Amino acid sequence: MSARIISGIEVAGEIRQEIKRDVEALKSRYHIEPGLVTILVGNNPASISYVTAKQKTAKELGFYSIEENLREDITQEELIFMIDKYNKDDRIHGILVQMPLPKHINEREVIYAINPDKDVDGFHPVNMGRLLIGEALFYPCTPYGIQQLLIKSGIETEGAHVVVVGRSNIVGKPIAIMLCQKAKGANATVTICHTATKDLASHTKRADILIVALGSPKAITADMVKEGATVIDVGVNRIGVTPDGKAKLCGDVDFEAVKEKVYAITPVPGGVGPMTITMLMLNTLKAAKRTVEMQGG
């Protein structure tokens, strides 16, 4: 029997409706629109596509949004000056700098320049520290989306053995921290695997929930997963072009083979991707609500 397909499109759609209602209430009661600025440096096609999707979603949800598209050769000082401008702008609650940045710009310094209270990507070390001690202000968007997919799909994490393949600061490390917290949608036993892990399959085959963020097409095969497991595929790999000229995508998991063995699995595309953008919107809404709370509203 084929696996249950966990649709990020459907779950994201439900959450976006909730966000839209909250935005309307915020506008009606406090005359505040959640404000998001996206900052794109250069003309990387993938980055342009991601920023376009984020801006489109923000507008659909009723956000106040600004799109800053900057030239490739902008200096680090100029970029940080712009970030500081939005740090001081009361109409902006969330600042997103699209990664990756050109090589002449230090990404770490750029992340550090963002006010942690407006860091809706959740990458600032202050927010990472809060995450570690279980007092997160903003969860990083992709891990947050993964956790919400599990919760909304009724996948039990408490007491489960979760194996995370990948240790990036964007996905692997934060999702491991989130799922081992003593909290709803967490409380799991977590194993992290990476490029130095010996006999990867011996770990992945023990996972009740397998989360894969490798960046390697179809690296996880059917013989590497446990019967009845839940598989969350974070990978998005471009492996060619469709007849109509669109990018042909696949995940880090051999979807067609693995789906015949597991209980549930996310597709690529249509799995984790839509959740990442939705969590960005949820974080921005949260930042706007915090502004109201801090003003005594």
ZADO-1210 file (C-alpha; in nm, 4 decimals, padded with zeros to 6 digits):
<atoms>
<atom x="00.0000" y="00.0000" z="00.0000" code="MET" pos="1"/>
<atom x="00.1316" y="00.3460" z="-00.0916" code="SER" pos="2"/>
<atom x="00.2054" y="00.5967" z="00.1801" code="ALA" pos="3"/>
<atom x="-00.0202" y="00.8744" z="00.2939" code="ARG" pos="4"/>
<atom x="00.0960" y="01.1904" z="00.1146" code="ILE" pos="5"/>
<atom x="00.1429" y="01.4877" z="00.3485" code="ILE" pos="6"/>
<atom x="00.0514" y="01.7907" z="00.1411" code="SER" pos="7"/>
<atom x="00.2290" y="02.1078" z="00.2420" code="GLY" pos="8"/>
<atom x="00.0048" y="02.2958" z="00.0011" code="ILE" pos="9"/>
<atom x="-00.3095" y="02.1920" z="00.1905" code="GLU" pos="10"/>
<atom x="-00.1687" y="02.2495" z="00.5393" code="VAL" pos="11"/>
<atom x="-00.0157" y="02.5828" z="00.4394" code="ALA" pos="12"/>
<atom x="-00.3500" y="02.6869" z="00.2924" code="GLY" pos="13"/>
<atom x="-00.5261" y="02.6194" z="00.6224" code="GLU" pos="14"/>
<atom x="-00.2682" y="02.8171" z="00.8202" code="ILE" pos="15"/>
<atom x="-00.2802" y="03.1061" z="00.5740" code="ARG" pos="16"/>
<atom x="-00.6544" y="03.1373" z="00.6246" code="GLN" pos="17"/>
<atom x="-00.5915" y="03.1645" z="00.9995" code="GLU" pos="18"/>
<atom x="-00.3229" y="03.4290" z="00.9379" code="ILE" pos="19"/>
<atom x="-00.5561" y="03.6264" z="00.7115" code="LYS" pos="20"/>
<atom x="-00.8240" y="03.6361" z="00.9812" code="ARG" pos="21"/>
<atom x="-00.5717" y="03.7536" z="01.2406" code="ASP" pos="22"/>
<atom x="-00.4403" y="04.0231" z="01.0059" code="VAL" pos="23"/>
<atom x="-00.7925" y="04.1554" z="00.9494" code="GLU" pos="24"/>
<atom x="-00.8543" y="04.1607" z="01.3255" code="ALA" pos="25"/>
<atom x="-00.5238" y="04.3426" z="01.3861" code="LEU" pos="26"/>
<atom x="-00.6127" y="04.6059" z="01.1274" code="LYS" pos="27"/>
<atom x="-00.9673" y="04.6472" z="01.2561" code="SER" pos="28"/>
<atom x="-00.8818" y="04.6744" z="01.6244" code="ARG" pos="29"/>
<atom x="-00.5391" y="04.8411" z="01.6272" code="TYR" pos="30"/>
<atom x="-00.5041" y="04.9844" z="01.2737" code="HIS" pos="31"/>
<atom x="-00.1764" y="04.7941" z="01.2308" code="ILE" pos="32"/>
<atom x="-00.0704" y="04.5989" z="00.9235" code="GLU" pos="33"/>
<atom x="00.2032" y="04.3384" z="00.9645" code="PRO" pos="34"/>
<atom x="00.4979" y="04.4890" z="00.7770" code="GLY" pos="35"/>
<atom x="00.7548" y="04.2815" z="00.5883" code="LEU" pos="36"/>
<atom x="01.0525" y="04.3967" z="00.3827" code="VAL" pos="37"/>
<atom x="01.2378" y="04.1547" z="00.1562" code="THR" pos="38"/>
<atom x="01.5906" y="04.2489" z="00.0505" code="ILE" pos="39"/>
<atom x="01.7323" y="04.0790" z="-00.2574" code="LEU" pos="40"/>
<atom x="02.0895" y="04.1375" z="-00.3739" code="VAL" pos="41"/>
<atom x="02.1712" y="04.0522" z="-00.7345" code="GLY" pos="42"/>
<atom x="01.9801" y="03.8451" z="-00.9887" code="ASN" pos="43"/>
<atom x="02.0103" y="03.4817" z="-00.8816" code="ASN" pos="44"/>
<atom x="01.7114" y="03.3147" z="-01.0567" code="PRO" pos="45"/>
<atom x="01.6218" y="03.0908" z="-00.7617" code="ALA" pos="46"/>
<atom x="01.6416" y="03.3831" z="-00.5172" code="SER" pos="47"/>
<atom x="01.4237" y="03.5972" z="-00.7446" code="ILE" pos="48"/>
<atom x="01.1662" y="03.3176" z="-00.7568" code="SER" pos="49"/>
<atom x="01.1649" y="03.2782" z="-00.3769" code="TYR" pos="50"/>
<atom x="01.1325" y="03.6522" z="-00.3113" code="VAL" pos="51"/>
<atom x="00.8543" y="03.6847" z="-00.5694" code="THR" pos="52"/>
<atom x="00.6600" y="03.4059" z="-00.3961" code="ALA" pos="53"/>
<atom x="00.7110" y="03.5651" z="-00.0535" code="LYS" pos="54"/>
<atom x="00.5949" y="03.9057" z="-00.1733" code="GLN" pos="55"/>
<atom x="00.2926" y="03.7552" z="-00.3489" code="LYS" pos="56"/>
<atom x="00.1907" y="03.5718" z="-00.0322" code="THR" pos="57"/>
<atom x="00.2391" y="03.8796" z="00.1867" code="ALA" pos="58"/>
<atom x="00.0127" y="04.0849" z="-00.0387" code="LYS" pos="59"/>
<atom x="-00.2525" y="03.8111" z="-00.0509" code="GLU" pos="60"/>
<atom x="-00.2605" y="03.8024" z="00.3304" code="LEU" pos="61"/>
<atom x="-00.3015" y="04.1790" z="00.3604" code="GLY" pos="62"/>
<atom x="00.0489" y="04.2652" z="00.4800" code="PHE" pos="63"/>
<atom x="00.2216" y="04.5969" z="00.4267" code="TYR" pos="64"/>
<atom x="00.5168" y="04.4837" z="00.2162" code="SER" pos="65"/>
<atom x="00.8246" y="04.6428" z="00.0634" code="ILE" pos="66"/>
<atom x="01.0494" y="04.4785" z="-00.1930" code="GLU" pos="67"/>
<atom x="01.4090" y="04.5990" z="-00.2131" code="GLU" pos="68"/>
<atom x="01.5947" y="04.4631" z="-00.5168" code="ASN" pos="69"/>
<atom x="01.9578" y="04.5705" z="-00.5013" code="LEU" pos="70"/>
<atom x="02.2406" y="04.5563" z="-00.7511" code="ARG" pos="71"/>
<atom x="02.4898" y="04.2696" z="-00.7378" code="GLU" pos="72"/>
<atom x="02.7879" y="04.4925" z="-00.6557" code="ASP" pos="73"/>
<atom x="02.6330" y="04.6748" z="-00.3585" code="ILE" pos="74"/>
<atom x="02.8813" y="04.7040" z="-00.0734" code="THR" pos="75"/>
<atom x="02.8346" y="04.5328" z="00.2606" code="GLN" pos="76"/>
<atom x="02.8238" y="04.8747" z="00.4290" code="GLU" pos="77"/>
<atom x="02.5430" y="04.9915" z="00.1981" code="GLU" pos="78"/>
<atom x="02.3436" y="04.6757" z="00.2645" code="LEU" pos="79"/>
<atom x="02.3830" y="04.7051" z="00.6409" code="ILE" pos="80"/>
<atom x="02.2850" y="05.0743" z="00.6222" code="PHE" pos="81"/>
<atom x="01.9609" y="04.9707" z="00.4503" code="MET" pos="82"/>
<atom x="01.8922" y="04.7035" z="00.7130" code="ILE" pos="83"/>
<atom x="01.9432" y="04.9631" z="00.9860" code="ASP" pos="84"/>
<atom x="01.6914" y="05.1890" z="00.8142" code="LYS" pos="85"/>
<atom x="01.4276" y="04.9175" z="00.8414" code="TYR" pos="86"/>
<atom x="01.5339" y="04.8309" z="01.1965" code="ASN" pos="87"/>
<atom x="01.4165" y="05.1845" z="01.2817" code="LYS" pos="88"/>
<atom x="01.1015" y="05.1796" z="01.0667" code="ASP" pos="89"/>
<atom x="00.7960" y="05.1273" z="01.2896" code="ASP" pos="90"/>
<atom x="00.5842" y="05.0073" z="00.9962" code="ARG" pos="91"/>
<atom x="00.8199" y="04.7163" z="00.9342" code="ILE" pos="92"/>
<atom x="00.7908" y="04.4224" z="01.1746" code="HIS" pos="93"/>
<atom x="00.9928" y="04.1692" z="00.9771" code="GLY" pos="94"/>
<atom x="01.3171" y="04.1967" z="00.7790" code="ILE" pos="95"/>
<atom x="01.4166" y="03.9202" z="00.5413" code="LEU" pos="96"/>
<atom x="01.7489" y="03.9266" z="00.3552" code="VAL" pos="97"/>
<atom x="01.7373" y="03.6604" z="00.0860" code="GLN" pos="98"/>
<atom x="02.0306" y="03.4189" z="00.0975" code="MET" pos="99"/>
<atom x="02.2743" y="03.3422" z="-00.0522" code="PRO" pos="100"/>
<atom x="02.4464" y="03.6774" z="-00.0837" code="LEU" pos="101"/>
<atom x="02.7289" y="03.7633" z="-00.3280" code="PRO" pos="102"/>
<atom x="03.0700" y="03.6382" z="-00.2160" code="LYS" pos="103"/>
<atom x="03.2021" y="03.9828" z="-00.1281" code="HIS" pos="104"/>
<atom x="02.9377" y="04.0189" z="00.1453" code="ILE" pos="105"/>
<atom x="02.9758" y="03.8465" z="00.4835" code="ASN" pos="106"/>
<atom x="02.6415" y="03.6752" z="00.5472" code="GLU" pos="107"/>
<atom x="02.7077" y="03.6431" z="00.9192" code="ARG" pos="108"/>
<atom x="02.7613" y="04.0174" z="00.9572" code="GLU" pos="109"/>
<atom x="02.4408" y="04.0848" z="00.7661" code="VAL" pos="110"/>
<atom x="02.2406" y="03.8507" z="00.9890" code="ILE" pos="111"/>
<atom x="02.3920" y="04.0125" z="01.2983" code="TYR" pos="112"/>
<atom x="02.2804" y="04.3544" z="01.1693" code="ALA" pos="113"/>
<atom x="01.9111" y="04.2633" z="01.1797" code="ILE" pos="114"/>
<atom x="01.7247" y="04.3598" z="01.4968" code="ASN" pos="115"/>
<atom x="01.6453" y="04.0235" z="01.6656" code="PRO" pos="116"/>
<atom x="01.2893" y="04.1484" z="01.7235" code="ASP" pos="117"/>
<atom x="01.2489" y="04.1768" z="01.3446" code="LYS" pos="118"/>
<atom x="01.4458" y="03.8632" z="01.2543" code="ASP" pos="119"/>
<atom x="01.1489" y="03.6712" z="01.1126" code="VAL" pos="120"/>
<atom x="01.3830" y="03.4183" z="00.9489" code="ASP" pos="121"/>
<atom x="01.4976" y="03.3205" z="01.3011" code="GLY" pos="122"/>
<atom x="01.8680" y="03.3126" z="01.2111" code="PHE" pos="123"/>
<atom x="02.0083" y="03.5780" z="01.4465" code="HIS" pos="124"/>
<atom x="02.2237" y="03.4225" z="01.7218" code="PRO" pos="125"/>
<atom x="01.9990" y="03.5813" z="01.9845" code="VAL" pos="126"/>
<atom x="01.7013" y="03.3949" z="01.8411" code="ASN" pos="127"/>
<atom x="01.9039" y="03.0761" z="01.8014" code="MET" pos="128"/>
<atom x="01.9982" y="03.1055" z="02.1695" code="GLY" pos="129"/>
<atom x="01.6361" y="03.1540" z="02.2673" code="ARG" pos="130"/>
<atom x="01.5499" y="02.8463" z="02.0626" code="LEU" pos="131"/>
<atom x="01.8099" y="02.6391" z="02.2443" code="LEU" pos="132"/>
<atom x="01.6685" y="02.7167" z="02.5900" code="ILE" pos="133"/>
<atom x="01.3079" y="02.6657" z="02.4811" code="GLY" pos="134"/>
<atom x="01.2104" y="03.0328" z="02.4759" code="GLU" pos="135"/>
<atom x="01.2090" y="03.0997" z="02.1023" code="ALA" pos="136"/>
<atom x="01.0819" y="03.4328" z="01.9801" code="LEU" pos="137"/>
<atom x="01.0830" y="03.3177" z="01.6166" code="PHE" pos="138"/>
<atom x="01.1421" y="02.9650" z="01.4934" code="TYR" pos="139"/>
<atom x="01.3465" y="02.9307" z="01.1738" code="PRO" pos="140"/>
<atom x="01.0901" y="02.9017" z="00.8966" code="CYS" pos="141"/>
<atom x="01.1667" y="02.5634" z="00.7396" code="THR" pos="142"/>
<atom x="01.2012" y="02.3748" z="01.0722" code="PRO" pos="143"/>
<atom x="00.8864" y="02.5510" z="01.1958" code="TYR" pos="144"/>
<atom x="00.7072" y="02.4357" z="00.8817" code="GLY" pos="145"/>
<atom x="00.8238" y="02.0773" z="00.9353" code="ILE" pos="146"/>
<atom x="00.6988" y="02.0762" z="01.2941" code="GLN" pos="147"/>
<atom x="00.3616" y="02.2199" z="01.1905" code="GLN" pos="148"/>
<atom x="00.3290" y="01.9594" z="00.9151" code="LEU" pos="149"/>
<atom x="00.3781" y="01.6854" z="01.1734" code="LEU" pos="150"/>
<atom x="00.1315" y="01.8413" z="01.4183" code="ILE" pos="151"/>
<atom x="-00.1386" y="01.9186" z="01.1616" code="LYS" pos="152"/>
<atom x="-00.1030" y="01.5709" z="01.0101" code="SER" pos="153"/>
<atom x="-00.1439" y="01.3997" z="01.3459" code="GLY" pos="154"/>
<atom x="00.2040" y="01.2433" z="01.3438" code="ILE" pos="155"/>
<atom x="00.2969" y="01.1712" z="01.7063" code="GLU" pos="156"/>
<atom x="00.6400" y="01.2978" z="01.8021" code="THR" pos="157"/>
<atom x="00.6349" y="01.2311" z="02.1758" code="GLU" pos="158"/>
<atom x="00.8629" y="00.9370" z="02.2480" code="GLY" pos="159"/>
<atom x="00.9341" y="00.8873" z="01.8770" code="ALA" pos="160"/>
<atom x="01.2840" y="00.8332" z="01.7427" code="HIS" pos="161"/>
<atom x="01.3533" y="01.1161" z="01.4982" code="VAL" pos="162"/>
<atom x="01.6557" y="01.0953" z="01.2722" code="VAL" pos="163"/>
<atom x="01.7661" y="01.4195" z="01.1061" code="VAL" pos="164"/>
<atom x="02.0001" y="01.3835" z="00.8095" code="VAL" pos="165"/>
<atom x="02.1823" y="01.7159" z="00.7705" code="GLY" pos="166"/>
<atom x="02.3242" y="01.9589" z="01.0263" code="ARG" pos="167"/>
<atom x="02.2866" y="02.3027" z="00.8670" code="SER" pos="168"/>
<atom x="02.2051" y="02.6085" z="01.0764" code="ASN" pos="169"/>
<atom x="01.8990" y="02.6623" z="00.8586" code="ILE" pos="170"/>
<atom x="01.7325" y="02.3200" z="00.8924" code="VAL" pos="171"/>
<atom x="01.9189" y="02.0336" z="01.0585" code="GLY" pos="172"/>
<atom x="02.0333" y="02.1854" z="01.3867" code="LYS" pos="173"/>
<atom x="01.7192" y="02.3889" z="01.4634" code="PRO" pos="174"/>
<atom x="01.4708" y="02.1096" z="01.3845" code="ILE" pos="175"/>
<atom x="01.6708" y="01.8724" z="01.6076" code="ALA" pos="176"/>
<atom x="01.6567" y="02.1250" z="01.8927" code="ILE" pos="177"/>
<atom x="01.2856" y="02.1909" z="01.8395" code="MET" pos="178"/>
<atom x="01.1833" y="01.8267" z="01.8380" code="LEU" pos="179"/>
<atom x="01.3730" y="01.7336" z="02.1543" code="CYS" pos="180"/>
<atom x="01.2138" y="02.0141" z="02.3590" code="GLN" pos="181"/>
<atom x="00.9657" y="01.9170" z="02.6276" code="LYS" pos="182"/>
<atom x="00.6705" y="02.0641" z="02.4417" code="ALA" pos="183"/>
<atom x="00.3714" y="01.9885" z="02.2204" code="LYS" pos="184"/>
<atom x="00.4768" y="01.8573" z="01.8825" code="GLY" pos="185"/>
<atom x="00.8168" y="01.7620" z="02.0228" code="ALA" pos="186"/>
<atom x="00.9478" y="01.5518" z="02.3153" code="ASN" pos="187"/>
<atom x="01.1198" y="01.3115" z="02.0766" code="ALA" pos="188"/>
<atom x="01.4514" y="01.1307" z="02.0928" code="THR" pos="189"/>
<atom x="01.6631" y="01.2871" z="01.8196" code="VAL" pos="190"/>
<atom x="01.9653" y="01.1586" z="01.6282" code="THR" pos="191"/>
<atom x="02.1558" y="01.3917" z="01.3928" code="ILE" pos="192"/>
<atom x="02.3451" y="01.2419" z="01.0992" code="CYS" pos="193"/>
<atom x="02.5842" y="01.4216" z="00.8663" code="HIS" pos="194"/>
<atom x="02.8687" y="01.3727" z="00.6190" code="THR" pos="195"/>
<atom x="03.0940" y="01.2133" z="00.8806" code="ALA" pos="196"/>
<atom x="02.8303" y="00.9643" z="00.9984" code="THR" pos="197"/>
<atom x="02.9433" y="00.6069" z="00.9496" code="LYS" pos="198"/>
<atom x="02.6900" y="00.3631" z="00.8016" code="ASP" pos="199"/>
<atom x="02.4123" y="00.6189" z="00.7519" code="LEU" pos="200"/>
<atom x="02.1550" y="00.3516" z="00.6708" code="ALA" pos="201"/>
<atom x="02.1962" y="00.1891" z="01.0124" code="SER" pos="202"/>
<atom x="02.0634" y="00.5129" z="01.1648" code="HIS" pos="203"/>
<atom x="01.7946" y="00.6008" z="00.9114" code="THR" pos="204"/>
<atom x="01.6443" y="00.2503" z="00.9326" code="LYS" pos="205"/>
<atom x="01.5737" y="00.3046" z="01.3032" code="ARG" pos="206"/>
<atom x="01.3793" y="00.6273" z="01.2524" code="ALA" pos="207"/>
<atom x="01.0116" y="00.6528" z="01.3322" code="ASP" pos="208"/>
<atom x="01.0313" y="00.9983" z="01.1722" code="ILE" pos="209"/>
<atom x="01.3042" y="01.0622" z="00.9165" code="LEU" pos="210"/>
<atom x="01.3812" y="01.4239" z="00.8215" code="ILE" pos="211"/>
<atom x="01.6164" y="01.4597" z="00.5265" code="VAL" pos="212"/>
<atom x="01.7947" y="01.7855" z="00.4377" code="ALA" pos="213"/>
<atom x="02.1006" y="01.6753" z="00.2402" code="LEU" pos="214"/>
<atom x="02.0803" y="01.8610" z="-00.0877" code="GLY" pos="215"/>
<atom x="02.1517" y="01.5388" z="-00.2788" code="SER" pos="216"/>
<atom x="01.8955" y="01.3987" z="-00.5268" code="PRO" pos="217"/>
<atom x="01.7320" y="01.0707" z="-00.4216" code="LYS" pos="218"/>
<atom x="02.0073" y="00.9971" z="-00.1697" code="ALA" pos="219"/>
<atom x="01.7685" y="00.8130" z="00.0637" code="ILE" pos="220"/>
<atom x="01.6508" y="00.4890" z="-00.0929" code="THR" pos="221"/>
<atom x="01.3834" y="00.2406" z="00.0118" code="ALA" pos="222"/>
<atom x="01.6308" y="00.0050" z="00.1779" code="ASP" pos="223"/>
<atom x="01.7369" y="00.2896" z="00.4102" code="MET" pos="224"/>
<atom x="01.3963" y="00.3455" z="00.5743" code="VAL" pos="225"/>
<atom x="01.1906" y="00.1543" z="00.8247" code="LYS" pos="226"/>
<atom x="00.8572" y="00.0018" z="00.7305" code="GLU" pos="227"/>
<atom x="00.5803" y="00.2330" z="00.8503" code="GLY" pos="228"/>
<atom x="00.8019" y="00.5372" z="00.9148" code="ALA" pos="229"/>
<atom x="00.7112" y="00.8980" z="00.8375" code="THR" pos="230"/>
<atom x="00.9495" y="01.0718" z="00.5952" code="VAL" pos="231"/>
<atom x="00.9874" y="01.4495" z="00.5643" code="ILE" pos="232"/>
<atom x="01.1875" y="01.5413" z="00.2537" code="ASP" pos="233"/>
<atom x="01.3330" y="01.8940" z="00.2735" code="VAL" pos="234"/>
<atom x="01.5501" y="01.8669" z="-00.0381" code="GLY" pos="235"/>
<atom x="01.4772" y="02.0609" z="-00.3549" code="VAL" pos="236"/>
<atom x="01.7101" y="01.9570" z="-00.6359" code="ASN" pos="237"/>
<atom x="01.6928" y="02.0771" z="-00.9943" code="ARG" pos="238"/>
<atom x="01.7542" y="01.7756" z="-01.2151" code="ILE" pos="239"/>
<atom x="01.6564" y="01.9064" z="-01.5558" code="GLY" pos="240"/>
<atom x="01.3872" y="02.0906" z="-01.7454" code="VAL" pos="241"/>
<atom x="01.0298" y="01.9830" z="-01.8218" code="THR" pos="242"/>
<atom x="00.8983" y="01.9911" z="-02.1822" code="PRO" pos="243"/>
<atom x="00.7296" y="02.3256" z="-02.1099" code="ASP" pos="244"/>
<atom x="01.0577" y="02.4806" z="-01.9927" code="GLY" pos="245"/>
<atom x="01.0061" y="02.4635" z="-01.6150" code="LYS" pos="246"/>
<atom x="01.2668" y="02.3314" z="-01.3739" code="ALA" pos="247"/>
<atom x="01.2310" y="01.9601" z="-01.3023" code="LYS" pos="248"/>
<atom x="01.2594" y="01.9035" z="-00.9279" code="LEU" pos="249"/>
<atom x="01.3160" y="01.6096" z="-00.6985" code="CYS" pos="250"/>
<atom x="01.3845" y="01.5669" z="-00.3304" code="GLY" pos="251"/>
<atom x="01.6609" y="01.4029" z="-00.1309" code="ASP" pos="252"/>
<atom x="01.4430" y="01.0918" z="-00.1020" code="VAL" pos="253"/>
<atom x="01.3657" y="00.8412" z="-00.3771" code="ASP" pos="254"/>
<atom x="00.9964" y="00.9249" z="-00.3512" code="PHE" pos="255"/>
<atom x="00.8488" y="00.6622" z="-00.5838" code="GLU" pos="256"/>
<atom x="01.0283" y="00.3720" z="-00.4158" code="ALA" pos="257"/>
<atom x="01.0087" y="00.4943" z="-00.0561" code="VAL" pos="258"/>
<atom x="00.6363" y="00.5774" z="-00.0662" code="LYS" pos="259"/>
<atom x="00.5598" y="00.2055" z="-00.1106" code="GLU" pos="260"/>
<atom x="00.7219" y="00.1265" z="00.2229" code="LYS" pos="261"/>
<atom x="00.6461" y="00.4076" z="00.4663" code="VAL" pos="262"/>
<atom x="00.3349" y="00.5298" z="00.6471" code="TYR" pos="263"/>
<atom x="00.3544" y="00.8935" z="00.5353" code="ALA" pos="264"/>
<atom x="00.5793" y="01.1072" z="00.3167" code="ILE" pos="265"/>
<atom x="00.6050" y="01.4635" z="00.1858" code="THR" pos="266"/>
<atom x="00.6326" y="01.5167" z="-00.1901" code="PRO" pos="267"/>
<atom x="00.8739" y="01.7467" z="-00.3748" code="VAL" pos="268"/>
<atom x="00.7476" y="01.9906" z="-00.4814" code="PRO" pos="269"/>
<atom x="00.4395" y="02.0551" z="-00.2691" code="GLY" pos="270"/>
<atom x="00.5670" y="01.9355" z="00.0670" code="GLY" pos="271"/>
<atom x="00.7881" y="02.1422" z="00.2951" code="VAL" pos="272"/>
<atom x="00.8330" y="02.4318" z="00.0491" code="GLY" pos="273"/>
<atom x="00.4894" y="02.5967" z="00.0861" code="PRO" pos="274"/>
<atom x="00.5212" y="02.5687" z="00.4641" code="MET" pos="275"/>
<atom x="00.8464" y="02.7672" z="00.4730" code="THR" pos="276"/>
<atom x="00.6853" y="03.0770" z="00.3203" code="ILE" pos="277"/>
<atom x="00.3781" y="03.0380" z="00.5403" code="THR" pos="278"/>
<atom x="00.5904" y="03.0270" z="00.8562" code="MET" pos="279"/>
<atom x="00.7659" y="03.3457" z="00.7453" code="LEU" pos="280"/>
<atom x="00.4243" y="03.5110" z="00.7336" code="MET" pos="281"/>
<atom x="00.3309" y="03.3651" z="01.0713" code="LEU" pos="282"/>
<atom x="00.6526" y="03.4993" z="01.2255" code="ASN" pos="283"/>
<atom x="00.5865" y="03.8443" z="01.0778" code="THR" pos="284"/>
<atom x="00.2344" y="03.8424" z="01.2176" code="LEU" pos="285"/>
<atom x="00.3742" y="03.7431" z="01.5561" code="LYS" pos="286"/>
<atom x="00.6232" y="04.0318" z="01.5404" code="ALA" pos="287"/>
<atom x="00.3377" y="04.2742" z="01.4679" code="ALA" pos="288"/>
<atom x="00.1341" y="04.1363" z="01.7597" code="LYS" pos="289"/>
<atom x="00.4347" y="04.1790" z="01.9898" code="ARG" pos="290"/>
<atom x="00.4479" y="04.5462" z="01.8917" code="THR" pos="291"/>
<atom x="00.0877" y="04.5847" z="02.0065" code="VAL" pos="292"/>
<atom x="00.1620" y="04.4027" z="02.3325" code="GLU" pos="293"/>
<atom x="00.4681" y="04.6175" z="02.4009" code="MET" pos="294"/>
<atom x="00.2547" y="04.9270" z="02.3476" code="GLN" pos="295"/>
<atom x="00.0068" y="04.7984" z="02.6061" code="GLY" pos="296"/>
<atom x="-00.2596" y="04.6991" z="02.3517" code="GLY" pos="297"/>
</atoms>
